[in-house]
Amino acid sequence: MSDATSVRVVLIGLGNLGRRFARLIAEKHESLVRDYGLDVRIVGAADSRGAAIDRGGLNGLEIE
């Protein structure tokens, strides 16, 4: 993974699209690294109820 390009993403809005995008990134993480050399991580997420930030990456499967 050290050769992969780091891509850090912050999601603003966690409606249907935001949650689905987070899940998709989590589910496809390994293939994004392997096939495209992209280490995509969601490092922040916010909506009207609050925000979460983790420089190491949030678990896209747990974002609600």
C-alpha positions as CSV (number, residue, x, y, z in Angstrom):
1,M,0.0,0.0,0.0
2,S,3.0,2.3,0.3
3,D,3.0,3.0,-3.5
4,A,-0.7,4.0,-3.4
5,T,-1.7,7.6,-3.7
6,S,-3.5,8.8,-0.6
7,V,-6.9,10.4,-1.2
8,R,-8.6,11.8,1.9
9,V,-12.3,12.6,1.7
10,V,-14.6,14.6,3.9
11,L,-18.3,14.0,3.4
12,I,-20.7,16.8,4.0
13,G,-24.2,15.5,4.2
14,L,-25.0,11.9,5.1
15,G,-28.3,11.3,3.2
16,N,-28.8,8.3,0.9
17,L,-26.0,9.4,-1.4
18,G,-23.4,10.2,1.3
19,R,-24.0,7.0,3.2
20,R,-23.9,4.9,0.0
21,F,-20.7,6.5,-1.1
22,A,-19.1,5.8,2.3
23,R,-20.2,2.1,2.1
24,L,-18.9,1.8,-1.5
25,I,-15.5,3.2,-0.6
26,A,-15.2,0.8,2.3
27,E,-16.4,-2.2,0.2
28,K,-14.0,-1.4,-2.7
29,H,-11.0,-0.2,-0.7
30,E,-8.8,-3.1,-1.5
31,S,-9.6,-3.1,-5.2
32,L,-9.0,0.7,-5.4
33,V,-5.6,0.2,-4.0
34,R,-4.7,-2.9,-6.1
35,D,-6.2,-1.9,-9.4
36,Y,-5.8,1.9,-9.4
37,G,-3.2,2.7,-6.8
38,L,-5.6,4.8,-4.8
39,D,-5.8,4.6,-1.0
40,V,-9.1,6.4,-0.5
41,R,-10.1,7.0,3.1
42,I,-13.0,9.0,4.5
43,V,-11.4,11.1,7.2
44,G,-14.4,13.3,8.1
45,A,-18.2,13.2,7.9
46,A,-20.7,15.9,8.9
47,D,-24.4,16.5,8.8
48,S,-26.9,18.6,10.7
49,R,-26.6,16.4,13.7
50,G,-22.8,16.6,14.2
51,A,-19.5,15.7,12.8
52,A,-16.8,13.0,13.1
53,I,-13.1,13.3,12.2
54,D,-10.4,10.7,12.2
55,R,-7.1,11.3,10.4
56,G,-6.6,7.5,10.1
57,G,-10.0,7.1,8.4
58,L,-13.6,6.4,9.5
59,N,-15.2,3.1,8.9
60,G,-17.5,3.7,6.0
61,L,-19.6,0.7,6.9
62,E,-20.5,2.4,10.2
63,I,-21.3,5.9,9.0
64,E,-25.0,6.7,9.6
